């Protein structure tokens, strides 16, 4: 650990108010806060600011209007557009005027159901500009799921586009919006639709309005100061009951945390170019495509494409070189997809990496084999870091900006200043070093973490009830002797095999290290004798034959490393794993299938055909 990191961590623990008030001074406030954390009120409760002003207007006022703020790169439409801070200010002010012209004011909710296009970013910042609360729903999400979010957020307005583009597939949004509005109990009076040439949509008379027409006549509006504790956005994440949870992010703590993280975690300064290859429908897109880079005065890359297939496994490296990206952030599943198609890294060798100096990974656990492959190919730090939609920004990381370079493949790093981690047993006691247990964070959570769940205070409180005074992350893991924190998977991914607590994440690590395997998932399946037993699903690398011999090798390798207690007897070789659109493997769905349960196709799934093929493994129905 670097001295600067240790000093920052210690001060954030001993003097959290002073630490975060200093961080807050990097922003421009309409009324600067004098207080840090106030129980019952939150962070910086006496402060007033506007998030859009800090992301856009202040950079123009400080003489950076001609600097590039946003690079839109769309290999699926063969289009690149760049916006300076001054151009971004004009676009956002006009979209904000468009919203205000429809009667939207501070505190109103606006649903944004749009693809990865600049107008989506303008819409988010436009809401922030006037104090409206945006709720971005991943474009193409199923109509019933969109309807649930409409009913929960009760928006005044819905913004959409005629279509999105997923790889080579055009997804028409308007039929989904129409269906969702029919299903929803809450009635939305106006829909503003951005027409894309790939699939123009029919308008519903009396309800739908054309984006381009409204924007052309909209009067630009300025930034409206709001309380630091006023909501900036609601972002829905999956709930255990099937009802989405509306995570509420407040303006002040969010802006302070993201500003601090860009400099101190990612090591970026104004003018640097940052690319988070995610989607604005997810928390990574909110924090590190839209708000974080722009608040920090960096250039952000908005990418409409996939790691492979648009057009090939070299598209990430081509984009990095084309736009001279300094730091890149993506999900481990994207790197595994690239590795599967290009195991020798030929595209990297041919294209190069420009001035890129670090790769950050998050969204799921990065297995050591993937990290080792990436570091070998890229010859730069590859850093796994961990956080959640609820937290809003990294809680575990290697803080490059604080001079820290220590990392350990398989660990998400050390606690980020502001976060105090513990690993508890079921009774709420700290486990011994190296022992697995429940990963928790001492309260209060750092600025930027969620303040509540929209319309669901009881659901919010549940995360703090099991271990009073601590936030229950729902993840299992351990802290090793050097202080590295290891997140091994959700708590229910720790399986009990004949009295032995085993980590499926540890087994995945072993399977993924097999030279013939591109990626894998290990789940726990119910067993009459042992309670649970592990089952592996593995995707072979390109050109590797699926065979009984390979499946047996996988079983033998796990049992060889963990001993007979591992009890792995079933390894299924598959063409692909079922994943959400954000790249997370649907392990819970796999577990239910393997246990003989009927499973509806989840609305978040990226590749429904994969689920059909896996159903066939267990002799279930293969049609919906």
C-alpha positions in Angstrom: 0.0 0.0 0.0 1.3 3.5 -0.8 1.8 6.1 1.9 -0.8 8.4 0.3 -3.4 5.6 0.2 -2.8 4.7 3.9 -3.0 8.4 4.9 -6.2 8.9 3.0 -7.8 5.7 4.5 -6.8 6.6 8.0 -8.1 10.2 7.8 -11.4 9.0 6.2 -11.9 6.8 9.2 -10.7 9.2 12.0 -12.1 12.5 10.5 -14.7 11.5 7.9 -16.4 15.0 8.0 -13.2 16.8 7.4 -12.1 14.3 4.7 -15.2 14.6 2.7 -15.7 18.3 3.2 -12.2 18.8 1.7 -13.3 16.6 -1.2 -16.5 18.6 -1.6 -14.4 21.8 -2.1 -13.4 20.5 -5.5 -16.9 21.3 -6.7 -18.8 24.5 -7.2 -21.6 25.0 -4.8 -24.4 27.5 -4.7 -24.1 27.2 -0.9 -21.1 25.3 0.2 -21.8 22.7 3.0 -20.4 23.3 6.4 -21.4 19.8 7.7 -20.4 16.4 6.5 -22.6 13.5 7.8 -25.6 14.3 9.9 -27.6 11.3 11.2 -31.1 11.4 9.9 -30.2 13.9 7.2 -27.3 12.4 5.2 -24.2 14.0 3.7 -23.8 17.7 3.1 -27.4 18.4 4.1 -26.9 22.1 4.4 -25.4 22.5 0.9 -26.9 23.6 -2.4 -25.6 22.8 -5.9 -26.5 21.6 -9.4 -24.9 18.4 -10.7 -25.3 19.5 -14.4 -23.5 22.8 -13.6 -20.6 20.8 -12.2 -20.5 18.4 -15.1 -20.8 21.0 -17.9 -21.3 24.7 -17.3 -18.4 25.3 -14.9 -15.9 23.9 -17.4 -17.2 26.3 -20.1 -17.0 29.2 -17.6 -13.4 28.2 -16.7 -12.3 28.5 -20.3 -12.6 24.9 -21.5 -15.6 25.3 -23.8 -13.6 24.2 -26.9 -12.3 21.0 -25.2 -14.0 17.8 -26.3 -16.4 16.5 -23.6 -18.1 13.6 -25.3 -17.0 11.2 -28.1 -19.8 9.1 -29.5 -18.5 6.1 -31.4 -21.0 3.7 -33.0 -19.6 0.9 -35.0 -23.1 -0.4 -35.6 -24.0 2.7 -37.5 -20.5 3.6 -38.7 -20.8 7.0 -37.0 -18.5 9.1 -34.8 -19.6 12.5 -33.3 -17.7 14.7 -30.9 -19.1 17.4 -28.6 -17.1 20.1 -26.9 -18.2 21.3 -23.5 -19.7 24.4 -25.1 -21.7 22.3 -27.6 -22.7 19.9 -24.7 -23.9 22.9 -22.7 -26.1 24.1 -25.6 -27.5 20.6 -26.3 -28.3 20.0 -22.6 -29.8 23.4 -22.0 -32.1 23.0 -25.0 -33.2 19.5 -23.9 -33.8 20.9 -20.4 -35.9 23.6 -22.1 -37.8 21.0 -24.0 -38.6 19.2 -20.7 -39.5 22.4 -19.0 -41.8 23.3 -21.9 -43.8 20.1 -21.1 -44.3 21.3 -17.5 -41.5 19.2 -15.9 -40.1 20.9 -12.7 -37.8 20.0 -9.9 -38.8 16.8 -8.2 -40.8 15.4 -11.1 -39.7 12.0 -12.4 -38.8 11.4 -16.0 -38.4 7.8 -17.4 -35.6 7.6 -20.0 -35.9 4.5 -22.2 -33.2 5.0 -24.8 -30.2 3.5 -26.5 -26.5 4.4 -26.4 -26.8 7.7 -28.3 -25.8 11.2 -27.3 -29.4 12.3 -26.9 -29.7 9.9 -23.9 -26.8 11.6 -22.2 -28.4 15.0 -23.0 -31.6 13.8 -21.4 -30.0 12.7 -18.2 -28.1 15.9 -17.8 -31.1 17.9 -18.9 -33.1 16.4 -16.0 -30.3 17.2 -13.6 -30.2 20.8 -14.9 -33.7 21.5 -13.8 -33.8 19.4 -10.7 -36.0 16.7 -12.2 -35.3 13.1 -11.1 -34.5 10.8 -14.0 -34.9 7.0 -14.1 -33.1 5.4 -16.9 -34.4 2.0 -18.0 -32.2 -0.1 -20.2 -33.4 0.3 -23.8 -35.1 -2.8 -25.1 -36.1 -4.0 -21.6 -39.3 -6.1 -21.7 -42.6 -4.1 -21.6 -43.8 -5.7 -18.3 -40.6 -4.6 -16.6 -40.8 -1.1 -18.0 -44.4 -1.0 -16.8 -43.4 -1.9 -13.2 -40.9 1.0 -13.2 -43.5 3.4 -14.6 -45.9 2.5 -11.8 -43.3 2.8 -9.1 -41.7 6.1 -10.3 -45.0 7.7 -11.5 -43.2 9.8 -14.1 -44.6 13.0 -15.6 -42.9 12.2 -19.0 -41.3 9.3 -20.8 -38.4 9.9 -23.3 -37.6 7.2 -25.8 -36.1 6.5 -29.2 -37.6 4.6 -32.1 -35.0 1.8 -31.8 -31.8 0.6 -30.4 -29.1 -1.6 -32.0 -27.8 -4.7 -30.3 -24.9 -6.0 -32.3 -26.4 -6.6 -35.8 -30.0 -6.6 -34.5 -32.3 -3.6 -34.6 -34.6 -3.5 -31.6 -37.8 -1.4 -32.1 -38.5 0.4 -28.8 -41.9 2.0 -29.7 -44.0 -1.2 -29.6 -42.4 -2.0 -26.2 -43.2 1.5 -24.9 -46.8 1.3 -26.2 -47.3 -2.1 -24.5 -45.7 -1.0 -21.2 -48.0 2.1 -21.1 -51.0 -0.1 -21.7 -49.9 -2.4 -18.8 -49.1 0.4 -16.4 -51.6 1.7 -14.0 -49.9 5.1 -13.9 -50.8 7.1 -17.0 -48.1 9.1 -18.7 -49.5 12.0 -20.6 -46.6 12.7 -23.0 -44.0 10.6 -24.7 -41.1 12.4 -26.5 -39.7 10.2 -29.2 -36.3 10.5 -31.0 -36.6 9.1 -34.5 -33.6 7.0 -35.7 -33.3 6.2 -39.4 -32.7 2.5 -38.7 -36.4 2.0 -37.7 -38.7 5.0 -37.7 -41.7 4.6 -35.4 -45.3 5.6 -35.9 -46.6 8.3 -33.5 -49.6 8.0 -31.3 -51.7 11.1 -31.9 -52.4 13.2 -28.8 -49.7 11.6 -26.7 -46.4 11.3 -28.7 -44.2 14.3 -29.5 -41.3 14.4 -31.9 -37.9 15.1 -30.2 -36.4 17.0 -33.1 -39.4 19.3 -33.5 -39.5 20.1 -29.8 -35.8 20.7 -29.5 -35.7 23.1 -32.5 -38.1 25.5 -30.7 -37.0 24.9 -27.1 -35.6 27.8 -25.2 -32.4 27.0 -23.4 -32.7 27.1 -19.6 -30.1 27.4 -16.9 -29.2 25.3 -13.9 -31.6 25.1 -10.9 -29.9 24.8 -7.5 -31.1 21.9 -5.4 -30.4 20.6 -2.0 -27.5 18.2 -1.7 -29.9 15.6 -0.3 -32.4 16.0 -3.1 -32.6 12.9 -5.4 -30.7 13.1 -8.7 -32.0 9.8 -10.1 -33.7 6.5 -9.4 -32.1 3.4 -10.8 -33.9 0.1 -10.6 -32.1 -3.1 -9.8 -33.5 -6.6 -9.4 -35.2 -7.5 -6.2 -35.3 -10.9 -4.5 -39.1 -10.9 -4.8 -39.2 -10.0 -8.5 -40.2 -6.5 -7.7 -37.5 -4.0 -8.9 -35.8 -1.9 -6.2 -35.5 1.8 -7.0 -32.1 2.9 -5.7 -32.2 6.6 -5.0 -29.0 8.7 -5.5 -28.7 12.1 -4.0 -27.1 15.1 -5.8 -24.4 16.2 -3.3 -22.8 13.0 -2.1 -22.9 11.6 -5.6 -21.1 14.5 -7.1 -18.5 14.6 -4.4 -17.8 10.8 -4.5 -17.5 10.7 -8.3 -15.2 13.7 -8.4 -13.0 12.2 -5.8 -12.9 8.8 -7.4 -11.9 10.0 -10.8 -8.7 11.6 -9.5 -7.9 9.2 -6.7 -9.0 5.7 -7.9 -8.6 6.0 -11.6 -5.7 8.6 -11.6 -7.3 10.9 -14.1 -7.0 14.7 -14.5 -9.1 17.2 -16.5 -8.5 16.7 -20.2 -7.8 13.0 -19.9 -9.9 10.5 -21.9 -11.9 7.9 -20.0 -13.9 5.1 -21.5 -16.3 2.9 -19.6 -17.6 0.2 -22.0 -21.0 -0.2 -20.3 -24.5 1.0 -20.9 -26.2 4.1 -19.4 -29.0 1.8 -18.3 -26.7 0.4 -15.6 -25.0 2.1 -12.6 -21.6 2.0 -14.3 -23.0 4.0 -17.2 -24.6 6.5 -14.8 -21.4 6.9 -12.8 -18.6 6.5 -15.3 -20.0 7.2 -18.8 -22.1 10.3 -17.9 -21.4 11.9 -14.5 -18.0 11.0 -13.2 -15.8 11.8 -16.2 -17.7 15.1 -17.0 -17.7 16.3 -13.4 -13.9 15.7 -13.4 -13.5 17.6 -16.6 -12.4 14.5 -18.6 -13.5 13.4 -22.0 -16.0 10.5 -21.9 -16.5 7.9 -24.7 -20.1 6.8 -25.4 -19.8 3.5 -27.3 -22.6 1.8 -29.2 -21.3 -1.6 -29.9 -20.1 -5.0 -28.5 -16.7 -6.4 -27.6 -16.9 -8.9 -30.4 -19.0 -8.9 -33.6 -19.0 -5.2 -34.2 -17.1 -6.0 -36.3 -14.6 -8.3 -34.5 -12.7 -8.9 -31.4 -10.4 -6.0 -32.1 -13.1 -3.3 -31.8 -12.2 -2.3 -28.2 -8.5 -1.8 -29.0 -9.3 0.0 -32.3 -11.5 2.4 -30.3 -8.9 3.0 -27.6 -6.3 3.9 -30.2 -8.6 6.0 -32.3 -9.6 8.2 -29.4 -6.4 8.0 -27.4 -8.1 6.6 -24.3 -6.0 7.0 -21.1 -7.9 4.6 -18.8 -10.4 1.9 -19.9 -13.1 0.2 -17.8 -15.1 -2.8 -18.8 -16.6 -6.1 -17.4 -14.6 -9.3 -17.1 -17.2 -11.0 -19.3 -16.1 -8.7 -22.2 -12.5 -9.6 -21.8 -13.4 -13.3 -21.7 -15.4 -12.9 -24.9 -12.4 -11.2 -26.6 -10.1 -13.9 -25.3 -12.3 -16.6 -26.6 -12.2 -15.1 -30.1 -8.6 -14.0 -30.0 -6.7 -16.2 -27.5 -3.3 -15.2 -28.8 -4.1 -11.5 -28.7 -3.3 -10.9 -32.3 -5.6 -7.9 -32.6 -3.8 -6.3 -29.7 -0.5 -6.9 -31.3 -1.7 -5.6 -34.7 -3.6 -2.5 -33.5 -1.7 -1.5 -30.4 -3.1 0.3 -27.3 -2.2 4.0 -27.9 -1.6 5.8 -24.7 -3.8 3.6 -22.5 -2.2 3.0 -19.1 -4.6 0.9 -17.1 -7.6 -1.5 -17.4 -10.2 -1.6 -14.7 -12.7 -4.5 -14.4 -16.0 -4.6 -12.5 -19.6 -6.0 -12.7 -18.7 -9.5 -11.6 -15.8 -11.2 -10.1 -12.7 -11.3 -12.3 -11.2 -14.7 -12.1 -7.4 -14.7 -11.9 -6.9 -16.5 -15.2 -8.7 -13.7 -17.1 -6.6 -11.1 -15.2 -3.4 -12.9 -16.0 -4.3 -13.2 -19.7 -5.1 -9.5 -19.9 -2.0 -8.4 -18.1 0.2 -10.6 -20.3 -1.4 -9.2 -23.5 -1.8 -5.6 -22.4 1.4 -5.2 -20.4 -0.2 -2.7 -18.0 -2.1 -2.8 -14.7 -5.3 -4.8 -14.9 -7.3 -3.9 -11.8 -10.4 -5.7 -10.5 -12.5 -3.5 -8.3 -15.8 -4.0 -6.6 -19.0 -2.0 -5.9 -22.8 -2.3 -6.3 -25.7 -0.3 -7.7 -26.5 0.5 -4.1 -23.1 2.0 -3.5 -22.8 3.9 -6.7 -19.0 3.9 -7.0 -16.1 1.7 -6.0 -15.7 0.5 -2.5 -12.8 -1.9 -3.1 -10.0 -1.0 -5.5 -6.3 -0.4 -6.2 -6.2 3.4 -6.0 -3.9 4.4 -8.8 -4.4 8.1 -8.2 -3.1 7.6 -4.6 0.0 6.0 -6.0 -1.1 2.5 -5.1 -0.2 -0.3 -7.5 -0.4 -3.4 -5.3 -2.9 -5.9 -6.6 -3.6 -9.6 -6.3 -5.5 -11.5 -8.9 -8.6 -12.9 -7.4 -9.1 -9.9 -5.0 -10.9 -6.7 -5.7 -8.2 -4.8 -3.8 -8.2 -2.8 -0.6 -11.0 -0.7 1.0 -11.4 2.6 -0.8 -11.1 5.5 1.7 -14.5 6.1 3.3 -15.4 2.4 3.5 -14.8 0.2 6.6 -15.1 -3.5 5.7 -15.7 -6.4 8.0 -16.3 -10.1 7.4 -18.9 -11.5 9.9 -20.1 -14.9 10.8 -23.8 -15.6 11.2 -23.7 -14.2 14.8 -22.2 -10.9 13.7 -18.7 -11.6 14.9 -15.6 -11.0 12.9 -14.3 -14.2 11.5 -10.6 -15.1 11.6 -8.3 -13.7 8.9 -8.6 -15.8 5.7 -12.0 -17.3 6.8 -15.0 -16.8 4.6 -18.2 -15.0 5.9 -20.6 -12.2 5.2 -19.1 -9.1 3.8 -20.4 -6.0 5.6 -19.6 -2.3 5.7 -19.7 -0.1 8.8 -22.2 2.8 8.8 -22.4 5.5 7.8 -21.8 4.6 4.2 -19.5 6.9 2.2 -21.0 9.8 0.2 -22.6 8.6 -3.0 -24.2 5.5 -1.6 -27.9 5.1 -1.8 -30.1 7.1 0.5 -33.2 5.0 0.3 -35.3 2.9 -2.0 -38.0 4.8 -3.9 -41.4 4.2 -2.2 -39.8 1.3 -0.2 -38.3 2.5 3.1 -38.9 -0.9 4.6 -37.0 -2.7 1.8 -34.1 -0.2 2.4 -34.0 -0.9 6.1 -33.7 -4.7 5.5 -30.1 -4.2 4.3 -29.2 -2.9 7.8 -31.2 -5.2 10.0 -29.2 -8.5 10.1 -26.1 -6.8 11.5 -27.1 -3.5 13.2 -24.7 -0.7 12.5 -23.6 -2.3 9.3 -24.7 -2.5 5.7 -25.1 -6.1 4.6 -23.7 -6.4 1.0 -25.2 -9.8 0.3 -21.8 -11.0 -0.8 -19.5 -13.6 0.8 -15.8 -13.3 1.0 -12.7 -13.0 3.2 -9.9 -10.6 4.1 -6.4 -12.2 3.8 -3.4 -11.5 6.0 -2.2 -8.7 3.7 -5.5 -6.9 3.9 -6.7 -7.8 0.4 -10.5 -8.2 0.3 -11.8 -11.2 -1.7 -15.4 -11.1 -2.9 -16.2 -14.7 -3.8 -19.9 -14.3 -4.9 -23.3 -13.7 -3.5 -24.0 -15.2 0.0 -26.2 -17.9 -1.5 -23.2 -18.9 -3.8 -21.5 -20.3 -0.7 -22.8 -23.9 -0.7 -22.9 -26.3 2.2 -21.8 -29.8 1.0 -22.2 -32.3 3.8 -21.4 -29.7 6.4 -18.5 -28.1 4.5 -18.9 -24.5 3.4 -17.5 -24.3 -0.2 -17.2 -21.3 -2.4 -18.4 -21.8 -6.0 -16.3 -18.8 -6.8 -13.2 -20.7 -5.8 -14.3 -23.6 -8.0 -14.9 -21.2 -10.9 -11.4 -19.9 -10.5 -10.0 -23.4 -10.9 -12.2 -24.3 -13.9 -11.4 -20.9 -15.6 -7.7 -21.6 -15.3 -8.0 -24.7 -17.5 -6.3 -23.9 -20.8 -9.2 -25.1 -22.9 -11.9 -23.1 -21.1 -13.0 -19.5 -22.0 -15.4 -18.9 -19.2 -17.5 -20.8 -16.7 -20.1 -20.8 -13.9 -20.3 -23.1 -10.9 -23.6 -23.4 -9.0 -24.9 -25.3 -6.0 -27.6 -27.9 -6.8 -29.9 -29.6 -4.2 -28.8 -33.1 -3.2 -30.7 -35.5 -1.0 -27.6 -36.9 0.6 -25.2 -34.0 0.9 -27.6 -31.1 1.0 -26.0 -29.4 -2.0 -23.4 -30.4 -4.6 -21.6 -28.2 -7.1 -22.3 -28.3 -10.8 -20.1 -26.7 -13.5 -21.0 -25.1 -16.8 -18.0 -24.4 -19.0 -17.6 -22.7 -22.4 -14.6 -24.1 -24.4 -12.3 -21.7 -26.2 -12.8 -21.3 -30.0 -11.6 -24.4 -31.8 -11.7 -26.7 -28.8 -13.8 -29.8 -29.2 -16.5 -30.5 -26.7 -15.9 -34.0 -25.4 -16.5 -36.2 -22.4 -12.8 -36.3 -21.9 -12.7 -32.5 -21.4 -15.6 -32.6 -19.0 -13.8 -35.3 -17.0 -10.6 -33.2 -16.9 -12.5 -30.3 -15.4 -14.0 -32.5 -12.7 -10.6 -34.0 -11.9 -8.9 -30.6 -11.8 -11.3 -29.2 -9.2 -11.2 -32.4 -7.1 -7.4 -32.4 -7.4 -7.1 -28.9 -6.0 -9.9 -28.9 -3.4 -9.9 -32.6 -2.5 -12.9 -35.0 -2.6 -14.9 -32.6 -0.4 -15.4 -30.5 -3.5 -17.9 -33.3 -4.6 -17.9 -32.0 -8.2 -19.3 -34.8 -10.4 -21.1 -32.9 -13.2 -19.5 -30.6 -15.7 -21.5 -29.5 -18.7 -19.8 -28.1 -21.8 -22.0 -25.4 -23.4 -21.6 -23.0 -26.3 -22.4 -20.0 -24.1 -23.7 -19.0 -20.6 -27.0 -17.2 -20.1 -26.3 -13.5 -19.3 -28.0 -10.3 -18.6 -27.5 -7.4 -21.0 -24.9 -6.0 -18.6 -22.9 -9.2 -18.9 -23.6 -10.9 -15.6 -24.0 -14.6 -15.7 -27.5 -15.7 -14.6 -26.3 -18.2 -11.9 -29.6 -18.2 -10.0 -31.4 -19.2 -13.2 -28.9 -22.0 -13.9 -29.4 -23.2 -10.3 -33.2 -23.3 -10.6 -33.0 -25.2 -13.9 -30.6 -27.7 -12.5 -33.0 -28.2 -9.5 -35.9 -29.1 -11.8 -37.8 -25.8 -11.4 -39.8 -24.2 -14.1 -38.0 -21.0 -15.2 -39.5 -18.2 -17.2 -37.1 -16.5 -19.5 -35.8 -13.5 -17.4 -36.5 -10.1 -18.8 -32.9 -9.1 -18.4 -31.4 -11.9 -20.4 -29.2 -11.1 -23.4 -29.3 -14.4 -25.1 -32.6 -16.4 -24.7 -31.5 -19.1 -27.1 -28.7 -20.1 -24.7 -31.3 -20.8 -22.0 -33.3 -23.0 -24.4 -30.2 -25.1 -25.1 -29.4 -25.5 -21.3 -33.0 -26.4 -20.6 -32.4 -29.3 -23.0 -29.6 -30.6 -20.9 -32.0 -31.4 -18.1 -34.7 -32.7 -20.5 -37.1 -29.8 -19.9 -39.3 -28.1 -22.5 -37.2 -26.3 -25.0 -39.8 -23.9 -26.2 -41.4 -20.9 -24.5 
